[in-house]
């Protein structure tokens, strides 16, 4: 049997009410389980944040499709590993 996948992501979002909630809901709807989230302010951009998340996903999740979907919903997205 295939094992659960794990990865860490870094992303930024528009500074507006609900933008993080939309991403978290979208992750859940696509079978990703968030295990950690950390936000850090972006010094040169007041009220904007970098989000670091660790996620788990089932073996049947097509992570490439999920990653490409996230790229469209975030301002910046990096796969950290």
C-alpha positions in Angstrom: 0.0 0.0 0.0 1.1 3.5 -0.7 2.0 5.8 2.2 0.5 9.2 3.1 2.4 12.1 1.5 3.8 15.0 3.4 5.1 18.4 2.3 5.7 22.0 3.5 4.5 25.0 1.6 5.2 28.8 1.9 2.6 31.2 0.4 1.4 34.8 0.5 -2.2 35.9 0.0 -4.1 39.1 -0.7 -4.7 41.2 2.5 -8.5 40.9 2.7 -11.0 39.3 5.1 -11.4 35.5 4.5 -8.4 35.0 2.2 -6.7 32.5 4.6 -10.0 30.8 5.4 -10.6 30.2 1.6 -7.3 28.5 1.3 -7.8 26.3 4.3 -11.2 25.3 3.1 -9.9 24.6 -0.3 -7.1 22.4 1.1 -9.7 20.4 3.1 -11.9 19.9 0.1 -9.0 18.4 -1.8 -8.1 15.9 0.9 -5.2 17.7 2.5 -4.8 17.7 6.3 -3.0 20.7 7.7 -0.7 19.7 10.6 1.0 23.1 11.2 0.6 26.7 10.2 2.9 29.6 11.1 2.5 33.2 9.9 5.3 35.8 9.7 4.9 39.4 8.9 6.6 40.7 5.7 8.7 43.6 7.0 8.5 45.7 3.8 4.8 45.1 3.3 2.7 46.2 6.4 -0.3 43.9 7.1 1.0 41.2 4.7 2.2 37.8 5.9 4.1 34.7 4.8 2.3 31.5 5.7 4.3 28.3 6.3 2.1 25.2 6.3 2.8 21.5 6.8 0.3 19.2 5.2 -0.5 15.5 4.9 -2.3 14.0 2.0 -3.7 10.5 1.1 -1.9 8.4 -1.5 -4.8 8.8 -4.0 -4.5 12.7 -4.0 -2.9 14.0 -7.2 -0.6 16.6 -5.6 0.4 18.2 -8.9 -3.3 19.1 -9.5 -3.6 20.5 -5.9 -0.3 22.4 -6.2 -1.3 24.0 -9.5 -4.7 25.0 -8.0 -3.0 26.6 -5.1 -0.7 28.6 -7.4 -3.8 30.2 -8.9 -5.2 31.1 -5.4 -2.1 32.5 -3.9 0.2 35.5 -4.7 3.3 33.5 -4.2 3.7 29.7 -3.6 6.8 27.7 -2.9 7.1 24.0 -2.2 9.6 23.6 0.6 9.8 19.8 0.6 
